[in-house]
Amino acid sequence: MFTSESVDEDREAPTRAAATLVAVRDVAKRYGNRTAIEDLELTLRAGEVFGLAGANGGGKTTTLRILAGILKPDRGRGHVLGFDLMRETKEIRKQIGYMSQRLSFYADLSVLENLRFRAEVYEMEESRTAAESVMREFELEQYARRPAGQLSGGWARRLQLAAALIHTPRLILLDEPTVGLDPISRHDVWRRIERRASQGAGVIVSTHDLAEAKRCSRVTLLCEGRIARDAFES
């Protein structure tokens, strides 16, 4: 699954950099005496939908937060979008699209205001144009002026996904993106995930639902921070 060549790849080589979006190994993270991640090894190529499966508390969220540049590992090496996992977390955060399991928007702001704010965070020049465009894509226009906190669960998830993808990231990290959704809303989320992958983005999805993990092209099972089963095709 992983070779030293992919970790230590020359970032000046455009062909390989475009193909391999994530290549990390020996990643570890502890919280006090508890091991969250130990000896994690993971690769992702453009166009793949990679599943991190396992029970709650298995290390899936920690893994995504590390790859997103939000959480620094205690140990590890490799690159995310060509940036060093340990030294260039700020650059990683600017480039990826990350959707947390917990809803993360401003409840008192409207849908449009939340999306404009996210566009400005990503330093997009025309924040209103970007917000209106992604609202059309996610069919959120009818809720443009509604406070985000008044959205139903399915529409709130759709807003959160729209915010994560507003800057068209090449790497998309989704933490339990369908949790709590009805079957129709769940299908809609997966349809959008698969569309982005078909357009060349790499996607990593965490899930505790093994049936849902079968929609991924490859899956790794995590148990208590360790790989219980290496990546396999679903």
Beta strands, then each sheet from edge to edge (+ up, - down):
strand 1: 20-31
strand 2: 34-45
strand 3: 49-53
strand 4: 75-80
strand 5: 83-84
strand 6: 97-99
strand 7: 171-175
strand 8: 202-207
strand 9: 218-223
strand 10: 226-233
sheet 1: 2+ 1- 4+ 5-
sheet 2: 6+ 7+ 8+ 3+ 9+ 10-
end
